[in-house]
């Protein structure tokens, strides 16, 4: 059972907060959702370890989005809707591939993993051979 660090009461509940976190100079605002413990007796509020981790994760996600999101953004910028990709299950238009990636479709994720592996290999070869 949780205890309030201000008054010692065990009448503590967890509430979810949405807050804009300032980051950098000039400050950007990063939206973060995190848990806050609230004392029902003294109305004290405090952020516990889980809340701090959630705030840190929000900043990290803002600075370095999930690879799937980055890949989807890259596809949408590089390929018009009419481009068709060849996959194990047939041909898929770029717009459909982006939707499949967003939904976590296993075929699209396997395809994206293969593309990323190929890209990594090309970059490694260029680094080794000097271009």
C-alpha positions as CSV (number, residue, x, y, z in Angstrom):
1,X,0.0,0.0,0.0
2,X,1.3,3.4,-0.9
3,X,2.0,6.1,1.7
4,X,2.0,9.8,1.3
5,X,5.5,11.2,1.9
6,X,3.9,14.5,3.2
7,X,1.4,13.3,5.8
8,X,1.9,9.6,6.0
9,X,-1.6,8.7,5.0
10,X,-2.4,5.6,3.0
11,X,-5.3,7.3,1.2
12,X,-3.3,7.5,-2.0
13,X,-4.6,7.1,-5.5
14,X,-2.9,7.1,-8.9
15,X,-4.1,9.6,-11.5
16,X,-2.9,9.9,-15.1
17,X,-1.7,13.3,-16.1
18,X,-1.0,14.8,-19.5
19,X,1.6,17.5,-19.4
20,X,3.8,19.4,-21.8
21,X,7.5,19.0,-20.9
22,X,9.8,21.8,-22.0
23,X,12.9,20.5,-23.7
24,X,16.0,22.3,-25.1
25,X,16.8,25.9,-25.9
26,X,14.6,27.5,-27.1
27,X,12.3,25.1,-25.3
28,X,10.1,22.7,-27.3
29,X,7.1,21.3,-25.7
30,X,6.8,17.5,-25.6
31,X,3.5,16.0,-24.6
32,X,3.8,13.3,-21.9
33,X,1.3,11.1,-20.2
34,X,2.5,9.8,-16.8
35,X,1.1,8.5,-13.5
36,X,1.0,10.8,-10.4
37,X,0.2,9.7,-6.9
38,X,-2.3,11.9,-5.1
39,X,-3.1,11.9,-1.4
40,X,-6.8,12.1,-0.6
41,X,-6.1,13.6,2.9
42,X,-3.6,16.4,2.4
43,X,-4.1,16.6,-1.5
44,X,-0.3,16.3,-2.0
45,X,0.8,15.2,-5.4
46,X,4.1,13.4,-6.2
47,X,5.6,11.7,-9.1
48,X,7.0,8.2,-8.3
49,X,9.7,6.3,-10.2
50,X,7.2,5.0,-12.8
51,X,6.1,8.6,-13.6
52,X,9.6,9.7,-14.1
53,X,10.3,6.8,-16.4
54,X,7.2,7.6,-18.4
55,X,8.3,11.3,-18.8
56,X,11.8,10.2,-19.8
57,X,10.3,7.8,-22.4
58,X,8.2,10.6,-23.9
59,X,11.3,12.7,-24.4
60,X,13.2,9.8,-25.9
61,X,10.4,8.9,-28.2
62,X,10.2,12.5,-29.3
63,X,13.9,12.6,-30.0
64,X,14.2,9.1,-31.5
65,X,10.9,7.7,-32.8
66,X,10.3,4.0,-33.0
67,X,12.0,2.5,-36.1
68,X,8.6,1.4,-37.5
69,X,7.4,5.0,-37.3
70,X,10.6,6.3,-38.9
71,X,10.3,3.7,-41.7
72,X,6.7,4.6,-42.4
73,X,7.6,8.3,-42.6
74,X,10.4,7.5,-44.9
75,X,8.1,5.4,-47.2
76,X,5.5,8.2,-47.3
77,X,8.1,10.8,-48.2
78,X,10.0,8.7,-50.9
79,X,7.3,6.8,-52.7
80,X,4.1,8.1,-54.2
81,X,0.9,6.1,-53.7
82,X,1.2,4.5,-57.1
83,X,4.5,2.7,-56.3
84,X,4.1,-1.1,-55.9
85,X,6.3,-3.3,-53.7
86,X,6.8,-7.0,-54.2
87,X,6.3,-9.1,-51.1
88,X,6.1,-12.8,-50.3
89,X,2.3,-12.5,-50.5
90,X,2.2,-10.6,-53.7
91,X,2.3,-6.9,-54.8
92,X,1.3,-4.1,-52.4
93,X,1.0,-0.4,-53.2
94,X,3.1,2.0,-51.0
95,X,0.1,3.5,-49.3
96,X,-1.2,0.0,-48.3
97,X,2.3,-1.0,-47.1
98,X,2.4,2.1,-44.8
99,X,-1.0,1.1,-43.4
100,X,0.1,-2.5,-42.9
101,X,3.2,-1.3,-41.1
102,X,1.1,1.0,-38.9
103,X,-1.2,-1.9,-38.0
104,X,1.8,-4.2,-37.2
105,X,1.1,-6.6,-40.0
106,X,3.7,-9.5,-39.7
107,X,4.2,-9.6,-43.5
108,X,4.9,-5.9,-43.7
109,X,7.1,-6.0,-40.7
110,X,9.1,-8.9,-42.2
111,X,9.4,-6.9,-45.4
112,X,10.6,-3.8,-43.6
113,X,13.1,-5.8,-41.6
114,X,14.5,-7.2,-44.9
115,X,14.7,-3.7,-46.4
116,X,16.5,-2.3,-43.3
117,X,18.9,-5.3,-43.4
118,X,19.7,-4.6,-47.1
119,X,20.1,-0.9,-46.4
120,X,22.5,-1.6,-43.5
121,X,24.5,-3.9,-45.7
122,X,24.8,-1.3,-48.5
123,X,25.9,1.3,-46.0
124,X,28.5,-1.0,-44.5
125,X,29.9,-1.9,-47.9
126,X,30.1,1.8,-48.8
127,X,31.9,2.5,-45.6
128,X,34.4,-0.4,-46.2
129,X,35.0,0.4,-49.8
130,X,35.0,4.1,-49.5
131,X,31.9,4.8,-51.6
